[in-house]
C-alpha cells in the first residue's frame, strides 16, 4: 500500500510540474494548445483612428521544457514590423505537451 501511494504521489507531482509549461495562454490543453487571443498593449491606449498597414511578429520557443529562447515582447514585434504607432496586439500560443511550445506576439500598426 505504501509503495502504491508513493508511486501515485510521484505521478501526481510530475503532472503538476509539467502542466505549467503553457501558462501564458488563457486556456491550456494537457497534450496540445493552439490558441490566439487579444492582448492588452503595454505601450498605451490602442489607436483606432488609422488603418493598420504593417504587422510585426516576435516569438519565444521552448523545447522539452528545458531550453527556452527568444524575445516575444511587444517592442520586438514593433521593431520587426517597423511599427511606430500601435493599432492592435494579439498573442498566439502553441504547445505540444512538454516537447515543444511557442508564444508569438503580433502587433499591427503603421
N, C-alpha and C positions, 0 to 999 in steps of 0.2 A: 504494500500500500504506500509506503514512504517513497519507494522508487517511482511509482506512478505519479505521485504528487510532485516529486522533483522534476520529472520529465515534462509534465503539464506546465509547471511553473517556468521552465526553460523555454518551452514553445511560446507561452504567453508573453514572456519578456522579449523574445526575438521578434514576434509580430508587432508588439508595441513600439520597439525601437525602429523597425523598418517601415512602419506605417507613416511616419512623418516626412518621408522623402519628397513629397509633392505638396508640402504645406502652403505654398504660395498661391494655390488655386482656391477659388471659393468652394469647390467640391473636389473630392479626390476619389478615385476608384482604387480598390485594393490591388488590382492587377494592371489596369490601364486607365490613364487620364488623358483626355483630349478636349480642352476647354478654352474658349475665347471669352473674355469678359472685359467690360469697360473699366477704365481706371480713373482715379482722381489725379489730376495734374498737380504735381508739387511745385510747378512753376507759376502758379497763379490761376486766375479765373480764365476758363476757356473762352476764346473769342469766336463767336458765330457770325461776325459781321463781314466775313470774307469766305470765299470758296477755297478749300484746301486743294493745292495743286502739286504738293510734294508729299512723299511718305518716307520716313526713316525707320529702320528696324535695328534693334540691338538684341543680343541674346546671351544667355548663360547656359552651359551644358554640364551635366554631371554624369559620371559613368560609375556604375556599381556602388553608388553612394559613397565612394571613397575619394574620387577626384572631381572637383568642380572648378570650372574656368569660365571666364567671360565677363563682360560688362553689359548688364541688361538694364542700365539706368535710362531715364528719360533724356538726360543730357547726351548720352552716347547715341541714342536714336535720333535726336535732333541733329547732332553733328554728322551722323552717317547720311541723313537725308538733306543736309544743307538747309535746315529749317531754323528760322529766327522768330517766327510768330506761330504759336501753337494753336491748332484748331481742335484736335481731339487726341486722346490717348487711350489705347486698349492694350490688353495683355493676352497672351496665348500660352497655356501650359500644356505640355505633353509629357507623359511618363509611361514607362513600361516596367511595373513593379520596381525593383531596386536596380535593374540593369541599366536603364537609361532615363534621363529626364532632361527636358529643355524648357526654358522660360524665355519668352520673347516680349519685348515692349515695342509697340507700333505707334508712332507719332505721325499725325498728319498736320499739315500747315503750309506756310509759304516762306 
